[in-house]
Amino acid sequence: MSLTIGATTMPDKLPAIDSGWNFQDPAESEANFLDLIERGQALGDSAYVVETMTQLARSIGMQRRFDEAHSVLSEAESMLTEDMQLARVRLLLEWGRAINSGGDSAGSIEHFEEALSISRSVDLEYLAVDAAHMLGIVEQPDNAIRWNETAIEMAEAAADERARTWLGPLYNNLAWTYNDLGKHEDALALFEKDILFRESQGREFQASIALWSKAKTLRFLGRVPAALEIQQSLIDHPGRKGKAAEGYTHEEIGECLLLLGRREEAAPHFAIAHTRLGNDPWLKANESERLSRIERLSSVE
């Protein structure tokens, strides 16, 4: 994939690379990063271009175009010079994410470990926490807990305020690891912390995700009426309405109603969930049985 773009007249100051992100819309992010690359090329800032290419690759990978993402990362790697330490760490992180997203979590570990080592050596706290957070995702459960705890300690002690913004995702990831291990009370406590942290940051949509996760954990604990009440409160959340998040809310409402013996009431919620989630590429690739179950429960037999 060639990214040679004709130079145009641009302002002297380049925007922060991460300003290109809209994590809810990877396609929009891809377009933003292509624009930032063009601007970096126009000013001859090779390090900026390489760093931005790593984020372009990530946005492409989030759309499950893995071959294209690998091609962009390979091109960025060929442009690295010895003094581009920040770009090198970003490249390692995105190689790791691309490999993990392609289904090889074990193969991604060495990239995250090297990214952590370099970022620590040159005092890049934000990226160091990112690397530790990714190790908490790709490692086996026991090691995942250790890495998540390490990343939380790093974020809480960080001088860089950006590094502290990782606390929300870290509380979330460790909580889900606990849920996977059946430690639902431990997970619930972390989701409570996540809700408070997201609200303190003014991140309403992310707070809604943490609240949804808390409710699902309450369902795991058998506290179904409380779980149902929370999920129903999220139906009209402006950040979720009309999006995949709305589908997950209706799926959980359906699950709660089933447990309460209200099968006919559950069916319309599963129907909405199937409408919102039925074409999701990640769910199709990784949880096809879940999608089939949602479709099956969307009609009353």
Legacy VTK file of the C-alpha trace (Angstrom):
# vtk DataFile Version 3.0
C-alpha trace
ASCII
DATASET POLYDATA
POINTS 301 float
0.000 0.000 0.000
1.610 3.238 -1.074
0.891 6.356 0.947
2.736 8.869 -1.209
0.390 11.846 -1.372
0.866 15.065 -3.240
2.000 17.983 -1.092
-0.442 20.786 -0.427
-0.233 24.034 1.510
-0.730 23.258 5.193
-0.406 25.127 8.491
3.002 24.908 10.176
1.584 23.235 13.307
0.510 19.629 12.991
-2.444 18.380 15.074
-1.942 15.823 17.820
-2.002 12.399 16.186
-4.596 10.976 18.553
-6.982 13.786 17.597
-7.731 11.648 14.542
-9.503 9.012 16.620
-13.211 8.385 16.782
-13.203 4.929 18.320
-16.919 4.549 17.641
-16.280 4.990 13.892
-13.060 3.360 12.590
-13.870 4.358 8.995
-14.033 8.026 9.990
-10.773 7.579 11.903
-9.143 6.055 8.817
-10.067 9.116 6.765
-8.774 11.409 9.505
-5.408 9.649 9.654
-4.986 9.735 5.883
-5.482 13.507 6.104
-2.947 13.811 8.943
-0.421 11.759 6.959
-0.831 14.107 4.011
-0.250 17.097 6.272
2.837 15.516 7.836
4.267 14.725 4.414
3.649 18.302 3.262
5.796 19.566 6.135
8.412 16.845 5.724
7.903 15.462 9.255
8.834 11.806 8.767
8.438 10.814 12.427
4.922 12.267 12.496
4.046 10.386 9.304
5.329 7.055 10.641
3.506 7.450 13.952
0.284 8.356 12.167
0.616 5.358 9.850
0.568 3.090 12.915
-2.785 4.581 13.921
-4.057 4.333 10.359
-3.217 0.623 10.469
-5.109 0.250 13.735
-8.220 1.926 12.310
-8.059 -0.386 9.279
-7.597 -3.439 11.490
-10.659 -2.451 13.526
-12.580 -2.824 10.252
-11.134 -6.362 9.991
-9.072 -5.559 6.879
-6.070 -7.268 8.389
-3.976 -7.681 5.235
-4.198 -3.934 4.560
-3.321 -3.147 8.164
-0.232 -5.376 7.953
0.780 -3.693 4.707
0.619 -0.222 6.283
2.599 -1.411 9.308
5.259 -2.959 7.063
5.606 0.298 5.141
5.842 2.277 8.370
8.507 -0.122 9.654
10.578 0.403 6.516
10.576 4.158 7.211
11.748 3.935 10.838
15.061 5.515 11.778
17.094 4.982 14.944
15.941 8.237 16.552
12.216 7.494 16.163
11.711 5.865 19.578
8.128 7.051 19.997
7.223 5.801 16.528
8.963 2.488 17.272
6.869 1.932 20.408
3.668 2.804 18.565
4.633 0.419 15.761
5.252 -2.434 18.210
1.917 -1.806 19.896
0.008 -1.823 16.618
1.792 -4.910 15.310
0.765 -6.615 18.537
-2.826 -5.465 18.256
-3.037 -6.498 14.601
-1.635 -9.962 15.333
-3.967 -10.424 18.300
-7.018 -9.253 16.340
-6.098 -11.765 13.652
-6.465 -14.557 16.212
-2.880 -15.113 17.401
-2.843 -13.738 20.939
0.280 -15.712 21.902
2.144 -14.322 18.894
1.376 -10.773 19.956
2.963 -11.016 23.414
6.567 -10.363 22.357
5.537 -7.124 20.614
3.806 -5.791 23.721
6.697 -6.842 25.955
9.204 -4.999 23.758
6.934 -1.946 23.580
6.749 -1.909 27.378
10.512 -2.233 27.758
11.319 0.596 25.337
8.601 2.941 26.597
9.794 2.509 30.175
13.405 3.183 29.165
12.532 6.492 27.497
9.828 7.541 30.012
6.755 7.230 27.787
4.263 6.557 30.591
1.110 6.646 28.471
2.411 4.051 26.027
3.973 1.962 28.808
0.558 1.619 30.446
-0.954 0.824 27.042
1.541 -2.014 26.572
0.886 -3.422 30.066
-2.863 -3.107 29.460
-2.546 -5.116 26.215
-0.556 -7.821 28.016
-3.484 -8.022 30.413
-5.731 -8.741 27.422
-3.640 -11.295 25.524
-2.097 -13.313 28.376
-3.697 -16.355 30.017
-6.043 -15.546 32.964
-3.535 -15.771 35.838
-0.960 -13.658 34.010
-3.726 -11.374 32.730
-4.713 -10.508 36.294
-1.095 -9.778 37.185
-0.616 -7.528 34.147
-3.877 -5.666 34.714
-2.931 -5.042 38.339
0.519 -3.861 37.232
-1.006 -1.527 34.645
-3.438 -0.092 37.213
-0.549 0.579 39.615
1.404 2.249 36.803
-1.550 4.432 35.795
-2.401 5.461 39.349
1.231 6.459 40.018
1.849 8.168 36.659
2.938 11.801 36.452
1.520 11.992 32.911
-2.211 12.727 33.217
-2.828 10.917 29.912
-1.518 7.710 31.447
-4.193 7.972 34.132
-6.909 7.891 31.468
-6.140 4.179 31.097
-7.740 3.508 34.495
-11.234 3.157 33.024
-10.289 0.511 30.436
-8.109 -1.254 33.017
-10.890 -1.471 35.614
-13.141 -2.815 32.839
-10.656 -5.398 31.552
-9.759 -6.760 34.978
-13.437 -6.927 35.916
-14.212 -9.031 32.851
-11.266 -11.297 33.620
-12.773 -11.797 37.082
-16.171 -12.526 35.505
-14.570 -15.134 33.236
-13.137 -16.790 36.356
-16.491 -16.715 38.134
-15.326 -14.040 40.607
-18.399 -11.911 40.077
-18.310 -9.957 43.356
-14.740 -8.852 42.564
-15.876 -7.877 39.058
-18.812 -5.900 40.440
-16.542 -3.833 42.697
-14.329 -2.905 39.745
-17.256 -1.954 37.516
-18.403 0.393 40.318
-14.954 2.017 40.235
-15.114 2.198 36.445
-18.492 3.986 36.532
-17.197 6.587 38.988
-13.992 7.116 37.003
-15.795 7.538 33.662
-18.273 9.965 35.198
-15.441 11.990 36.739
-13.925 12.276 33.252
-17.231 13.352 31.701
-17.264 10.241 29.489
-21.004 9.535 29.404
-20.969 6.810 26.748
-18.117 4.935 28.440
-19.942 5.299 31.770
-22.977 3.676 30.131
-20.803 0.726 29.078
-19.566 0.334 32.650
-23.158 0.514 33.915
-24.261 -2.105 31.370
-21.364 -4.318 32.516
-22.361 -3.871 36.154
-25.912 -4.944 35.299
-24.733 -8.033 33.426
-22.592 -8.972 36.407
-25.635 -8.581 38.685
-27.416 -11.050 36.396
-24.516 -13.481 36.817
-24.937 -13.089 40.583
-28.645 -13.917 40.359
-29.755 -10.382 41.186
-31.951 -10.303 38.099
-34.547 -7.602 38.982
-31.754 -5.134 39.802
-29.959 -6.040 36.553
-33.161 -5.592 34.546
-33.867 -2.176 36.085
-30.427 -0.881 35.082
-30.649 -2.243 31.531
-34.092 -0.695 31.052
-32.678 2.666 32.175
-30.144 2.440 29.321
-32.636 1.889 26.485
-32.945 5.566 25.587
-29.364 6.584 26.398
-28.455 9.068 23.621
-25.018 7.550 23.080
-26.451 4.053 22.597
-29.684 4.598 20.681
-29.578 3.267 17.116
-26.122 1.724 17.561
-24.706 -1.688 18.397
-24.700 -0.719 22.078
-28.500 -0.568 21.949
-28.475 -4.155 20.678
-26.418 -5.332 23.644
-28.835 -3.579 26.014
-31.852 -5.311 24.486
-30.041 -8.652 24.496
-29.489 -8.318 28.262
-33.083 -7.234 28.866
-34.171 -10.350 26.999
-31.876 -12.555 29.089
-33.229 -11.048 32.324
-36.844 -11.502 31.234
-36.161 -15.130 30.332
-34.791 -15.779 33.824
-37.907 -14.170 35.274
-40.120 -16.497 33.207
-41.383 -13.740 30.907
-40.595 -15.407 27.553
-43.135 -13.505 25.437
-41.913 -10.151 26.718
-38.309 -11.154 25.988
-38.833 -11.921 22.283
-39.175 -8.303 21.020
-35.984 -7.356 22.835
-34.080 -10.202 21.197
-35.530 -9.075 17.841
-34.104 -5.566 18.324
-30.802 -7.080 19.453
-30.650 -9.176 16.289
-31.370 -6.134 14.110
-28.538 -4.171 15.729
-26.009 -7.003 16.083
-26.809 -9.498 13.336
-24.339 -8.021 10.836
-21.554 -7.232 13.281
-18.345 -8.661 11.695
-16.658 -9.454 15.027
-19.681 -11.294 16.421
-20.094 -13.211 13.169
-16.461 -14.304 13.274
-16.209 -15.028 17.001
-19.680 -15.613 18.465
-21.841 -17.017 15.707
-23.664 -19.339 18.138
-24.606 -16.330 20.269
-26.076 -14.590 17.220
-28.000 -17.736 16.291
-29.427 -17.905 19.795
-30.492 -14.248 19.691
-32.259 -14.866 16.371
-33.950 -18.000 17.695
-35.233 -16.221 20.801
-36.539 -13.270 18.799
-39.709 -15.183 17.922
-42.243 -16.765 20.253
-42.650 -20.448 19.488
LINES 1 302
301 0 1 2 3 4 5 6 7 8 9 10 11 12 13 14 15 16 17 18 19 20 21 22 23 24 25 26 27 28 29 30 31 32 33 34 35 36 37 38 39 40 41 42 43 44 45 46 47 48 49 50 51 52 53 54 55 56 57 58 59 60 61 62 63 64 65 66 67 68 69 70 71 72 73 74 75 76 77 78 79 80 81 82 83 84 85 86 87 88 89 90 91 92 93 94 95 96 97 98 99 100 101 102 103 104 105 106 107 108 109 110 111 112 113 114 115 116 117 118 119 120 121 122 123 124 125 126 127 128 129 130 131 132 133 134 135 136 137 138 139 140 141 142 143 144 145 146 147 148 149 150 151 152 153 154 155 156 157 158 159 160 161 162 163 164 165 166 167 168 169 170 171 172 173 174 175 176 177 178 179 180 181 182 183 184 185 186 187 188 189 190 191 192 193 194 195 196 197 198 199 200 201 202 203 204 205 206 207 208 209 210 211 212 213 214 215 216 217 218 219 220 221 222 223 224 225 226 227 228 229 230 231 232 233 234 235 236 237 238 239 240 241 242 243 244 245 246 247 248 249 250 251 252 253 254 255 256 257 258 259 260 261 262 263 264 265 266 267 268 269 270 271 272 273 274 275 276 277 278 279 280 281 282 283 284 285 286 287 288 289 290 291 292 293 294 295 296 297 298 299 300
